[in-house]
Amino acid sequence: MHTDKTSPAPRVTDRAGYQAELDALRIREKAHTREGDAIAAARRRLPMVEVDATTTLIGPGGPVTLLDTFEGRRQLIAYYHMWHTGRPAEAQCEGCTFYNGQVRELSYLHARDITYATFCQGPYEESVAYRDFMGWDMPWYSAEKSLDVLMAGRGPFMLACYLRRDDRVFETYWTTGRGVEVMGQTYGLLDRTAYGRQEDWEDSPEGWPKPDDADNHLLRVAGRPTAQWSRPGTGCCGGGSR
């Protein structure tokens, strides 16, 4: 816990002065929200491209088709989780662990006739052990043998949306990079704090705190993806130390 009173901090003002500057910022925040609504409206008007509905993935019962992963619902959101085959849990992707691990309560998506699933880029048995180790319960499939069809050279990780029309499947949207930030609330909450994300690229006042240890930051702490530290003593996945 950091309690150093000499650390840089926002200037102090009275309640009225604080509220006046917040009100000015709120105008920009509302404009940002309205622009986001306009972008979402444009996203809903994108064309779509057909994907082979019989494309094979591996699930808990063996081979299934892309169509099967909809679980009978009208739409599907799939996250293409990176995987380092044969590597232990601590060597798996901290970014995919960060994003995928924040998608937990799926009932609200189901209420809109949408299935969420992880399409892992590695083998099923090895990678699903990671899901179980992390305590996740989303549907999990291996897309390893069909990445050329499904990802088509995109990535290295990807969030994609699909629409089912009877027995045909269409891709309606995809994103990667910072586009997948929508999957987790952490960054949005950090952006509202005084110190923000504490990342080097941020435009922050001089002296604002930044992690000073390359192996002790938001996504990875002391050699492991951060979320693994609540799960000590449990091994999974490939070879090596656990």
C-alpha positions, -999 to +999 in steps of 0.1 A: +000+000+000+014+034-011+008+062+015+037+085+007+024+121+011+051+134-012+040+114-042+026+135-071-012+139-069-039+161-085-040+197-072-064+204-043-094+227-048-127+233-031-159+215-040-172+242-063-140+244-083-137+207-085-173+204-098-169+232-123-140+214-140-158+180-138-188+196-155-166+208-183-151+174-187-186+158-186-195+176-219-166+158-236-175+125-220-211+128-233-198+137-267-176+106-266-206+084-256-227+098-284-199+091-309-196+056-296-233+052-302-229+064-338-200+040-344-221+011-330-249+022-354-225+020-383-212-013-371-248-027-373-249-016-409-217-035-420-221-062-446-213-097-437-193-126-452-202-162-452-180-187-433-182-224-439-207-236-412-192-271-413-157-259-402-145-283-376-136-274-340-128-297-310-151-295-279-156-316-248-173-344-268-149-343-298-153-328-332-181-303-337-190-278-364-189-240-363-227-241-365-228-264-334-209-238-313-239-214-316-257-238-292-289-231-311-288-194-306-289-168-333-256-151-328-221-161-316-193-141-301-159-160-302-126-150-287-096-165-303-074-172-273-036-174-281-019-206-269+017-217-264+016-254-269+035-275-244+042-245-221+031-244-184+004-221-171+028-193-161+040-191-197+006-187-213-005-154-227-011-128-200-031-106-224-056-133-234-058-143-197-066-107-189-093-102-215-109-137-217-110-140-179-132-110-175-160-124-195-179-143-168-216-138-165-231-150-198-268-150-190-272-114-203-258-124-236-280-155-237-310-132-230-303-116-264-299-150-281-261-148-282-236-175-273-201-165-261-173-191-266-136-193-265-119-206-297-085-215-285-056-216-309-041-246-293-050-283-287-082-289-268-072-312-239-042-291-230-059-257-233-091-266-216-070-276-186-060-240-184-096-229-185-104-252-156-073-241-137-083-205-140-118-213-128-135-201-159-167-218-172-173-204-207-177-228-236-143-238-248-132-252-282-100-258-300-099-241-334-062-251-339-069-271-371-092-245-387-074-213-380-066-207-417-103-207-424-116-189-393-089-163-387-077-160-423-043-145-413-057-121-387-046-119-351-025-129-332-057-128-311-091-118-322-127-112-312-153-121-338-191-119-342-212-143-362-248-145-373-266-178-380-292-180-408-307-215-407-277-237-414-255-209-428-230-189-408-219-153-415-191-132-399-204-097-391-176-081-372-141-087-360-114-068-341-080-073-325-055-052-306-071-026-284-104-033-300-108-062-276-107-039-245-145-041-246-142-076-231-131-063-197-141-036-172-106-032-157-092-006-182-125+014-181-123+016-143-086+024-143-092+052-168-115+069-142-089+069-115-064+097-108-034+077-119-051+059-149-036+027-163-001+038-153+013+028-188+041+045-206+021+056-236-005+075-215-006+113-214-002+118-177+012+147-157+050+146-150+059+123-122+027+102-123+034+067-110+044+040-135+055+004-127+092+004-123+096-034-126+093-049-161+080-081-145+056-065-121+028-048-140-009-051-146-010-082-168+020-102-154+034-102-118+066-120-108+066-143-138+029-153-140-002-138-155-016-117-127-049-136-121-030-168-114-018-156-081-052-163-066-047-200-076-014-211-059-003-247-059-024-258-089-007-270-120-020-275-156-012-275-192+022-284-207+056-294-194+080-275-171+075-260-137+040-252-124 
